[in-house]
Amino acid sequence: MRQQNPDRSALYVARCGMLCAVALMAAAVEQLLPALPMLPPGVKPGVANLAVMAAAELLGSGAAMAAVAVKAAFALATRGAMAGAMSLVGGLLSGAVMIALLRCGWFGTVGVGVAGAAASTLAVCLPSFGVIYLISLFFDRFLQLTVV
C-alpha cells in the first residue's frame, strides 16, 4: 500500500475548502440577485456552479461533489427545504455532466459550463413541476367536494 505525502493531502483539503468557500460566497451573492422573470420561483442563474466546475477540473470529482453538498446545505439553511432540494438536485446533475464532459476532453471550459448550466436548469425544474403537480392534485380533490 502506497503512503500519501501528508503535505499533499493537506494541500488537497485546503484547496477543496477554499473552493467550497467560493461556492458559498457565490451562492450568497446570487441569493441577493432578483429573480429572473422567465424562470420558476427559486431558480437562480447558477453562478456558484463555477466553483463546482473549477473543483472538478482542478481537484477531481470528489471535491466537486463536496462543493455541491456544501452549496446545497447552505441553500437549505438559508432558504428552506425546497431551495435546498433544488440546489442539491441541480448541483448533482450539473456536476455529473461537467465531470463527464471534462473527462472526455471534447469540450472546452465554456462548453462544459453551458452544458452544466443546461443540466442544472433541467434538474431544478423537476422539483418545481413536482410541487405544482401536487398542488393541482389537491385542488382537483377540493373541486370534487360537493359541499363547499
Secondary structure, DSSP 4 states (H G I P E B T S, - for coil): -PPPPHHHHHHHHHHHHHHHHHHHHHHHHHHHSPPPTTS-TT----TTHHHHHHHHHHT-HHHHHHHHHHHHHHHHHHH-HHHHHHHHHHHHHHHHHHHHHHHH--S-HHHHHHHHHHHHHHHHHHHHHHHHHHHHHHHHHHHT-S--
